[in-house]
Amino acid sequence: MGLPGWLGGMGEEDKELRVAKVVSCFEDGVEYEEARKVLSKNGWEVDRAKDELTVIRGTQDGFLIPLSMRAPELLGAENSGNSCYLDSLLMAIFANSDKYDYLITVFNERSNRLASLLRLFVNKIRMGLKVEKEAVKEFLLELVELGWRGSSTQEDASELFIFLMELLKAPALETYEQLHHGALPEKDVDDKKVLYRMIMLGIEEGNERLDLLQLIRGELHETVIEDLSREVFASSTGGDKRSVLVNAWKTVTVADSPLNMLPILLKRSGGSKRPVSIPLEIDSSQLVGSESEMRRNWRLRSAVCHLGSSSSCGHYITFLFNEDGTCSRWDDLKGFSESRADAKELETSSYLLFYE
């Protein structure tokens, strides 16, 4: 039971006055019960309740707070029980970049409610409000309705990213793959366009530090496919053909990234904590074709890191990299800590990287 007003608690009359004050701030009206619920959740502070109701109503109308209006101090989301993979991914995508914003501001019949819940999530983050665990649970339940496999279990953040991008109909990363082998080319197989959601790099167990750029070059330009069945002419003068097994050198050219984002997944074998040197900037001219529009520098905006032995257990956190060179470490169990990036933690636990 609350203390009476004269003992320092808030009496019912004072609460009613605050509800009335909040309701009066909205010309088109706010339901009494909604205003009271939001006030109670915000410690009966009128200004905080007004801010949250403004976010809620704007979200319903399709409004998304621009990144340029982001609050200087962020709170993020509460862990609703094994939800760190979701919380960390959404922080990485939306807290420090607006490249994915348009995906949740356009109408998509199948995912319209999901987009609305996601706008509420993003608006609260950018306004410096806390995304309560109830809102996180509601978002997860909507994901399950749309085919996601778990609402209360720890899942893989990279798989959720792919699932979300498919639901929101995000354009994919365009690449061209070519196989070089000396045999007769096979149409639409040896030279083809392939769409990816991210660049995936395998990290084997070991202690020696790896370099991210070298890993990318290796994946794009140094892959060898052994014992590939292809045809060759039976003689040097042509004529009949025969099948042979050849080794092929595969090259991949990144043609375009319509969202101007370059997601990179570090697939850590067996939960490997092998250190990988993560550059804050990538000169993509070494990684793409000469005609590509992607010939620019890419800056690291965020990193989802995984602490644990398996991508479906353990704990996910997020690093946000700011324009001024500062870095924020965010954990949905602990909140934000402003600091320079812990190089060791970033090198040994980085899982999903987002370059812009």
Secondary structure, 3 states (H helix, E strand, C coil): CCCCHHHCCCCHHHHHHHHHHHHHCCCCCCCHHHHHHHHHHCCCCHHHHHHHHHHHHHHHCCCCCCHHHCCCCCCEECCCCCCHHHHHHHHHHHCCCCCCHHHHCCCCCCCHHHHHHHHHHHHHHHHCCEECHHHHHHHHHHHHHCCCCCCCCCCCHHHHHHHHHHHCCCCCEEEEEEEECCCCCCCCCCEEEEEECCEEEEECCCCCCEEHHHHHHHHHHCEEEEEEEEEEEEECCEEEEEEEEEEEEEEEEEEECCCCCEEEEEEEHHHCCCCEECCCEEEHHHCECCCCCCCCEEEEEEEEEEECCCCCCCEEEEEEECCCCCEEEEECCCEEEEECCCHHHHHHHEEEEEEC
